[in-house]
Amino acid sequence: MTIKKILLTLIGSLISIFFLVVIIGYFFTESYINEKINSLRATIKTEKKIFSYNEIEDLPFLLQRYYKNTITEGAVKPQFVRLKQTTEFKFQENSAWRKFTSEQYYSINKPGYVLTSSEIASSLLSEKTIESYVETKGEKLVKFLSSITTEDADGVEMNNSGLFKYFSDAVFFPSALLPSVNVKWIQVAPLIARGTFWDKNIRIGADFHFDEDGNILKITSEDKYRITKQGFQRSHFTIVFSDYKEFDGLKIPTSAEATWNLPGRDFLFSKYTINDLSYDIPFKY
């Protein structure tokens, strides 16, 4: 056998091994995602709970107006939420906008979510991002070709950021914002309420800004972390909501813009629109 044939055989074998690794990795990734979603699904209870105005009669008028504007009396409180959204995202202040599609799944009885996203631009070198907050643990994985891990983040900062995302995303399933063992509210200004969310040993807070009709205009907080080249940095964060629509008796925003409020400047890094949302359909898209 000539050297050329040996090299061609070797290259062919390496390519076959690479594709085998990618295929096996893809199935492991899908299994990982399904396991996380199953953890959320396991929190669903057979008993359904109905929203009543009696639950909010002791709250400040600002919060009563929000809940009455957002949740129809007699509406079933969802236990599982899934949605699809399109996102424009900037990884750096001077970088170009990139477009992604994502699927997100949430449990209500126990705080948790799973997010998967992929870039819309077709590419042979695609990546899938998987974020999750399950059992008080926040994680982020980036998978090359949905298979090979290129980024893996966890720890205290991811736990806090995961719970913060759940808290701010709860505007899409507002019964999760009702006062409970997890959620406490105080009114701090005529149109601002400060919410605190606990999940076991994790505590985060945010200010919710309302308009005169009871819609949430924006959320601001110091309890979110940016991932930078230097590591995690706790930064001031603002997310602005718009385009309210009704889904199954719940009035929610379907568009949002997120900004890091950095010293001396603002960095708008994310703009997204919800394309599909459903309650209590506990299955993967």
N, C-alpha and C positions, 0 to 999 in steps of 0.2 A: 504494500500500500504506500502510495507516495505521500510526501509531507502535506501537499495540498489537500489530498483526500482526508488525511488525519485531521487537519485543521477544520475542514468543512464538517466532518463528523463531530468534532468537539464542539464547534459553534452550534450545530444543530441540536446536540444534546443539551447544551447550556440554555438554549432558547426553550426547549421542551421543559426543562426543569423550572425555568422562570415562569412559564405559563401555568405549570402545575402548581407552583407556589401561589401564584395570583388566584387561581381558581379555588384552591383550598382556603386561602385567606379570605376570599369573598364570602364563602359559606360560613366561616367563623365569624366574620363581621355581621352578617345577617342574623346569625344565631345570637350574637351579643345584643343586637338591637331588639330582637324578639324577646329575649330574656328580660331586658329592661322594661319593655312595654307590658309584659306579663306581670311584672311586679306592680305596675300601676293598676292593671286590671284586677289584681287580687284584692284591692281595697274596696271594690264595689260591694255594696250590701243590697239585699233583696228589698229592704224597706225603703220606700220613697218618702222624701220629706218635701212639704209644701211651704212656700213662703207666705208669711202673714205680716201685715202691718203692725201687729202686736209686738213683733220682735224688735221694732225700732222706736217704739213710742217714748222711750226714755233717752233717746239720743238727741244731740243738738239739732236744731232745725235744718242746718246746712246738710247734715248727713241724712236726715229723714227725707229731705227733698231729693237727694241723690238716689236713694234706694227706691223711692216711689217713682222717680223718673226712669229708672233703669230696669226694675224688676216688677212685672205685673203681679198683683196680689193673686195668690192661688197657683202661681207658676211652680212647676216641679223644679227642685234644686238639682242640677246635674251632678253626677258623680264622676263622669269621665268626659273629657273634651278632646276633640282632635280638630286640627285645622291645617290648611295649606296657605302658604304665603309666598309672595315674590319680594325679594329684597335687593336693594342696591347698597353696596358696602364699600367703604374705603378702609384699607388696613393701615395706611399712613396718611398724614395730612396732605402730603404732596403727591399721593398716588392717585391713579385713575379709579373711577367708580367701576365696580364689577357686579354683575347680576347673578343672583342665586335663587333657586327654588328650595323651599323647605317644607317638611312635614313636622308637626309638633303634636305631642300627646300629653295630657295632664290628668292627674288624679286629684279629686277634691277632698275626699274624706281624710286622706293623709297627703300632705304637700309633696308633690313630685312631678317631674316632667321628663320627656325624652324629645330631643330635637335632632333631625337629620337634615343636612343641606348639601346641595351640589351646585356647582357653577353652571349657568345656562349655556355659556359659550361652549360649543362642541370642541372637544380636545381628546386626543389619545392619552394625554397625561392628566386625566381628571383626578380630582380628590373629593372625598366625602368627609364632611365634618359631622361628628356625633357629640352632642352635648347632653348631659343628663344631671338631674338632681333626684336621687332616690335614697331613702333612708338616711337623710341628712348629709349625704355625700355628693359633692359636686365633681363632675369629671368632664374633660374635653379630650376627644381623640380626633386626629386627622389621619385619614387613610388614603394613601396613594393607590389609585385604581380600585378603591373600595376594599383594599386588601392589606397593604403594607403600612404599618404605623409610622408616620413621620413626625407626629406631635402628640404628646401625652401630658396633660396637665391635671393635677388634683391638689388636695391640701386645703388648709383652712381658708385661704382666699377664694378658692373655687367653691367651697361650701357656702361661704357668705354670698358670693356673687350668684350662685345657683338659687339660693333662697330669695335673693333680691329679684332675680328675673321672674321667679314664680309669683312673687308679691305684685310686681308691676304688671305682669301678664294677666293677673286675676281680673283686670278690667274687662277681659273677654269672657269671664264666667263670674260675674259680680257677686253671686251668692257666697263665694269664698271670701269676700271682703266683709261679710256680716260679722259683728262682734262675736267672739268666741274665746275659747281657751288659747287660740293662736293669735287672734287679732284684737287690738285695743285701739281706740280713737280718742283724740282730744281736738277740739277746735281751737286754733291759734290765731285766726284772723277771720274777718267776715266771710271770705271765700276760700279759706285754707284750713284743711284738717290734717293733723299729723297722725299717721298710722304706724303702729309697731307690730311686727310679726315675729312670733316665736316658733321655733321648731326644736323642741328639746333644749339643747344647750346653745343654739344659734339664735341670735336676736338681730334684726335689722329694722331700720326706720326710714320713713320717707314722708315728704309733704305732698299732699294731693291738692291741686289747685282746681277750683270749680268755676263754671260760669253761672249766670243768674238762673239758668234753666235746670241746673242740676247735673250738667255733663262735666266729666273730668276733662279739663283742658290740658293739663300736664302734671308730671310727677318730677320732683327734684329730690336728690339725696346725696349724702356723702358716703353711703355704705355700699359702694360698688367699686370693683377693682378692674383696672386696665392691665392687660398683658403687654409689657413693653420689652425691649431688648435687655433692659436692666432688671427685669423680673416684674412682679406684681406691684402696682402703684394704686393706692386708694385715691380716688379722684371724685370731684363733684360731677354729678350726672343729671341730665335733664332729658325727659322724653315727652314729646308733644303729640296729642291725639286729635284725630279729626274724622270726618265722614262717618257719622253714627248711623247704624242700621239695626233693625230688629231681627232676632233669631229666637224662635220658640219662646216668646214672651220676655226676652232679655234684650235690652238696648245697649249695644256695644260699639266702640270705635273700630273702624276697619282700616285705617291708615295711621301711620305714626312716623316721627322723625326723632332720632336719638343723637344727643350731643354730649361730648365731654367738655365741661367748662374748666379749661386749663388757665393757669395764671396769665392774665393779659389777653386771652383769646379763647374763642370757642371752636371746637373741632366737631363739625357735623359729620358723623361717620356711618349712619345707617338710616335708610328710608325704606319702609315696607308697606305692603298692602295685602290684606287677607283676601284670598280668592275663594276659599271654601271653609265652612265651619259647621260642625255637627256636635250635638250633645248626646251622651249615653249610647253611642255606637262604639263599643269597646273593641274595635278591630283595626288592624293596620290598613292603611290605604293600599 
